[in-house]
Amino acid sequence: MIVVDASLIVALILREDNVADPDSVYDLLLTAQISVPAHWPSEVANALWINKRRGRMTAEMVGSAIDYLVAFRPRTEAPPSFDRMFALIDFAEREKLTVYDAIYVELALSNDATLATIDHDVRASARRLNIALIPA
């Protein structure tokens, strides 16, 4: 299983140059079981909206991006329960992450999964916790 964060998927959609070998990453994600946290669709939608508002994307491009996302068939995990909030905040504080980013790391950790991200802080946390990363 691969946990995919919004930073990587948005970079792939926008064809940004900060993803090493994007075609290989795309092919791998298409064939793997993908898992995303409950907030992922909103986070990605917000990034698409911001890029549309800034003129980097048209409405047609946003529609194509959504089709692109559907092709990955991500499994959306349930949101954290209220009972888990303190532990999640504590984990985020220890790892020096936002709670949103901590959820990605915790999801990968608890499922012994690979984490796909280009976020510097998330990658640093994953390395500290011995979580495999994509791109390597």
C-alpha positions as CSV (number, residue, x, y, z in Angstrom):
1,M,0.0,0.0,0.0
2,I,1.1,3.6,-0.7
3,V,-0.2,6.6,1.2
4,V,-0.2,9.5,-1.2
5,D,-0.2,13.1,0.1
6,A,-1.6,16.1,-1.7
7,S,1.8,17.7,-2.4
8,L,2.9,14.9,-4.7
9,I,-0.4,14.5,-6.5
10,V,-0.8,18.2,-7.1
11,A,2.8,18.4,-8.4
12,L,2.1,15.6,-10.8
13,I,-1.1,17.2,-12.0
14,L,0.7,20.5,-12.6
15,R,3.7,18.8,-14.1
16,E,6.0,20.7,-11.7
17,D,9.7,20.0,-12.0
18,N,10.1,19.0,-8.3
19,V,9.2,15.4,-8.8
20,A,12.0,13.2,-9.9
21,D,10.9,10.9,-12.8
22,P,7.2,11.8,-12.7
23,D,6.3,9.2,-15.4
24,S,7.6,6.4,-13.3
25,V,5.9,7.7,-10.2
26,Y,2.6,8.0,-12.1
27,D,2.9,4.5,-13.4
28,L,3.7,3.1,-10.0
29,L,0.7,4.9,-8.4
30,L,-1.6,3.6,-11.1
31,T,-0.7,0.0,-10.4
32,A,-0.5,0.2,-6.6
33,Q,-3.1,0.2,-3.9
34,I,-3.4,3.9,-2.9
35,S,-4.7,5.1,0.5
36,V,-5.5,8.7,1.4
37,P,-6.8,10.3,4.5
38,A,-10.3,11.7,4.7
39,H,-9.2,15.2,4.2
40,W,-7.2,14.5,1.0
41,P,-10.0,15.2,-1.5
42,S,-10.6,18.6,0.1
43,E,-6.9,19.4,0.2
44,V,-6.4,18.5,-3.4
45,A,-9.6,20.3,-4.5
46,N,-8.3,23.4,-2.6
47,A,-5.0,23.3,-4.4
48,L,-6.8,22.9,-7.8
49,W,-9.0,25.9,-6.9
50,I,-6.0,28.1,-5.9
51,N,-4.2,27.2,-9.2
52,K,-7.4,28.0,-11.2
53,R,-7.8,31.3,-9.3
54,R,-4.2,32.2,-10.0
55,G,-4.7,31.5,-13.7
56,R,-2.4,28.4,-13.8
57,M,-5.4,26.2,-14.7
58,T,-8.6,26.5,-16.6
59,A,-11.9,24.9,-15.7
60,E,-11.3,22.3,-18.4
61,M,-7.9,21.5,-16.8
62,V,-9.5,21.2,-13.4
63,G,-11.9,18.7,-14.9
64,S,-9.1,16.7,-16.5
65,A,-7.2,16.7,-13.2
66,I,-10.2,15.2,-11.4
67,D,-10.4,12.5,-14.1
68,Y,-6.7,11.9,-13.5
69,L,-7.3,11.5,-9.7
70,V,-10.2,9.0,-10.3
71,A,-7.8,6.8,-12.3
72,F,-5.8,6.1,-9.2
73,R,-8.9,4.6,-7.4
74,P,-7.7,5.8,-4.0
75,R,-9.1,4.2,-0.9
76,T,-10.2,7.0,1.4
77,E,-9.6,6.3,5.1
78,A,-12.1,7.3,7.8
79,P,-11.3,10.6,9.6
80,P,-9.7,10.4,13.0
81,S,-12.2,10.0,15.9
82,F,-12.6,12.7,18.5
83,D,-11.0,10.2,20.9
84,R,-7.8,10.3,18.9
85,M,-7.5,14.1,18.7
86,F,-5.1,14.5,21.6
87,A,-2.9,11.7,20.4
88,L,-2.8,13.1,16.9
89,I,-2.0,16.6,18.2
90,D,0.8,15.1,20.3
91,F,2.2,13.1,17.4
92,A,2.1,16.3,15.2
93,E,3.9,18.3,17.8
94,R,6.6,15.6,18.3
95,E,7.1,15.4,14.6
96,K,7.0,19.1,14.0
97,L,4.2,18.8,11.5
98,T,0.7,20.2,10.9
99,V,-2.0,17.8,12.0
100,Y,-3.0,17.4,8.4
101,D,0.6,16.2,7.5
102,A,0.8,14.1,10.6
103,I,-2.2,12.2,9.5
104,Y,-0.3,11.1,6.3
105,V,2.7,10.0,8.3
106,E,0.6,8.2,10.9
107,L,-1.4,6.4,8.3
108,A,1.7,5.1,6.6
109,L,3.3,4.1,9.9
110,S,0.2,2.3,11.2
111,N,-0.2,0.4,7.9
112,D,3.5,-0.3,7.3
113,A,3.0,1.5,4.0
114,T,5.2,3.5,1.7
115,L,4.6,7.3,1.8
116,A,4.5,9.2,-1.4
117,T,5.3,12.9,-0.8
118,I,7.5,15.8,-1.9
119,D,6.9,17.8,1.3
120,H,10.2,18.3,3.0
121,D,8.9,18.2,6.6
122,V,6.8,15.1,6.0
123,R,9.8,13.3,4.3
124,A,12.0,14.2,7.3
125,S,9.4,12.7,9.7
126,A,9.1,9.6,7.5
127,R,12.9,9.1,7.5
128,R,13.0,9.4,11.3
129,L,10.3,6.8,11.6
130,N,11.8,4.4,9.0
131,I,8.9,4.8,6.6
132,A,9.7,4.0,2.9
133,L,9.4,7.0,0.6
134,I,8.4,7.7,-3.0
135,P,10.2,9.3,-4.7
136,A,13.2,7.6,-3.1
